[in-house]
């Protein structure tokens, strides 16, 4: 039996949110590998093994945590491209954003997001939100066949 690697792609441009999210996921030992990218273009390069990610280890992440407000290519466009790509469309995507705007929420679900989580402002609540997010997607959720993250 192959070792299951809990690989997560975190797409976030705010360094403070990156630090808090990575720290929470690692402190609860919910993930083996977290790849952090800071804009939508880099996320798509990672997923498609292009640019500086040409030689990355094979396999899709088991989860993408995606901010909406990103430089270069925004999160909604990244989500649109993921859902229309045969190789990527079944990867679970959770929008983790500070946006409570109804159009962002509606468009995210219209494009096929698996969950939409608003980032809490309070640190303990932020930490708890990431913990719950990680627990569900890395332990409880069963990925589609062939999408084991390895």
C-alpha positions, 0 to 999 in steps of 0.5 A: 500500500502506498503512503498517502501524502496529504499535499495541499496547495495554498494560494494566498497573497497575504503573508500573514494569512499564509503564516497562520494557515501553514502554522495551523495545518502543521501544528495539527499534523494534518498535512505532509506537504504544503505548497504556497503560491502567491498569485493565480498565475503561479497556482496554474503554473504549479497545477500544470507543471509549467514555469518553475514547476516543470520538474515538481513531483508528480500528482495533484494536491489533495486540496486547494485552498484558494483566496479570491482576491489575488494578483495577476489572475484572480481566484475566481478565474483560477477556479474556472480554469481548474473546473474546465481542465480534465486533469484538475477538475476533481481536485477539491477547492475551498475558497478561504477568503475575507470576502463576504460579498454575495457575488463572490460567494454565488460565483464561487459556487456557480463555478464548482467550489467545494466549500466557501469559508470566510476568514475570521479576523480573530486569531483563535477563530482563524486557527480553529477554522483552519483546523476544521478545514484541514480535519475534514479535507485531509482525514474525513473526505475521500478523494475521487479514485486516482486523485490520491495526492501522491 
